Amino acid sequence: MLAPVELTEGAGWQRRKLSPGQADALDASEVAQVRQRRADGTCEVKDNALVGTVRLGSGEDTFEVRIRPKVTIRRLLFLLGYAQDRGRWFEDEVQAAEEPDLLPAVAAAFARTASRALAHGVPRGYRQVDAALPVLRGRLRESAQLRQRSGVMFPLEVRYDERTVDTAENRLLLAATRSLLALAGVAPATAQELRRIAAALDGVAEPAHGPVKPPDWVPTRVNAPYHAALRLAETVLRSSSFEREDGETLRVDGFVVKMWEVFEDFVTHAVDEVLTHRGGEVRLQDRTHHLDEDRTLEMCPDLVLYRPEGPGGRMIPAVVLDAKYRLAIRQGARAHVYHQMIAYCARLGARQGRLVYAGSERADGQPGGRGDVIRSRIGGPTPIGLVTYVLDLRLPLAELRARIERIADDMVTPSV
């Protein structure tokens, strides 16, 4: 196995010495970008806003790619947890912070959370069973009995509910456990705990080989003690693949987190949480609108705030918010982001747009910039007020929360 390729997210182009096989596999995977290959094997490599650990190549050309996030492991686990269980602003509850890489940290967090949940007992549920039995159980399926056993009294075609451990919740926990156990890089102590979890889930259907779609489950008061473990299990399974630029979903041997999704989920859910106490109606990933009258060009703004207007109090779009993990440096590419926001506002009839992107606090030399805020006013028959917020994910939690509240407050009472 070749030496691992270690990168840091957001560090720009980093010079690494790669074999031709490594360079080809890395470039084809789109886990990272590769350019300027030299005869001595030196390349320039840059992350693609993915973090985690992935194994690429085959045979002797197998190697690992380890991409560390810009934020601490503790902060990244908090961001993942907040998007799954909004309203939890307690980073000190997130352990495994001393792990140097994301995979062992997530594996340890899942093992600990799942073990704590299963200490309440393995959850059971009911499933509907159709069977042919010598005695009546449940209720008789009359049509099936007449169709399959006309003139014969036994066996009886019946339908009954069976209490079982083979539930969607337990299948999800087991699938995530098996997925983590199959990965290199999980600490021995964590792997031992994962094996205990798998043993406790005896009787649950084993996950199919290949890509595993997280089983659907519904949060209820009954399964409330398992919510944190179940949401973390979904993260584990979804982090075994990502969508490439050509639209193809790539299955990876490892654990990768798409930082743009983490950021988008955190910002929209955190702002939504504040807005629920400010009035109005919030819609996330609103796909009910289209750019064209034929409804072929779908729009999907991250968050739309609806406010009552007119005598009847009809709810209309008032503010559109979009979260961008990276705002392009080139002026032309950056303008495209603003053009998209203007199109959203114009089509929806909203007079306010908010753009939130991850970065350090600075005015970026833009007119109207002040600290972490850039204000713009778009003229026309219906002027549009645009505000760009630079949100530093490394801020102390109290300050990060205050920034989120300020964004939400500015949507309720626009300042431009």
Secondary structure, DSSP 8 states (H G I E B T S, - for coil): ----EEEETT---EEEE--HHHHHHHHHHTSEEEE---TTSEEEEEE-SEEEEEEES-GGG-EEEEEE-SS-HHHHHHHHHHHHSTT---GGG---TT-SSHHHHHHHHHHHHHHHHHTT----EEEEEEEEESS--SEE-HHHHHHHSTT--SSEEEEEEEEES--HHHHHHHHHHHHHHTSTT--HHHHHHHHHHHHHTTTS----SS----------STTGGGHHHHHHHHHHHHTTEEE-TTS-EEE-EEEEEEHHHHHHHHHHHHHHHHHTTTSSEEEES--S-BSSTTS-SB---SEEEEEEETTTTEEEEEEEEEEES---SSHHHHHHHHHHHHHHHHHHT-SEEEEEEE--S--TT-TTEETTEEEEEE-SSS-EEEEEEEE-TTS-HHHHHHHHHHHHHHHHS---
